[in-house]
């Protein structure tokens, strides 16, 4: 499932970095912290989404 916004993609990238051990988990905040429960494969799908044409934040439903 691709990211719906640039912010979601950035949060997934931060969580993926922490999951791989490149960034300390204590540095995570907000959405990236809650994304730690996702699998590495799911985080990769979100983080590798093309950012072109995505809004900075997703519209509220």
N, C-alpha and C positions, 0 to 999 in steps of 0.2 A: 504494500500500500504506500503510495508516494505521499510526501509531505504536502499539506494544503497551503502552507505559507512559509515565507522565508524564516520567520521566527521559530516555527516548528522544526525546520530543517537544521537551524543553528543549534537548537536545544538537543536534537538527536545526535549531532556531531559531537557536542560536549559530553553527552552521556556515553557515547561510543568510545571516546578518548579515555574516559575514566574506567570504563569496563575493560579496556585493553591494558590499563595500567600506565598510560602516558600522562595522565593528569590525576592529581589526588581527588578522591571522592569528596573530601571536605570542601573543595572549591566549587562544587555544584550548587546551584540555587534553583528554585522554582520548578519549571517544567522538566528541565534536564535531570533534576534530582528524582522526580517521580518516574522518569523514563528508564531508570536503572533496572526496573523489574522486567523490561522487555529483553528479548533474546538479542544476541549480537547481530544475527541475520536481519531481524526486524529493524534494528537501529541503522544498519547499513542501508536498507531500502529507503528509510526516511532521510538519512544524511546525504545520500548520493542523488537525490532528486535535483533536477535542473532548477535553478532559481529564476531564470528568465521568465517573466510574465506572472510570477507569483506575487501576491500582495504581501506586505511586511507582516501583517497580522490577519488571520482568518476572520471572516465575518461571523458575528454571533448568530446562532440559530434561534 
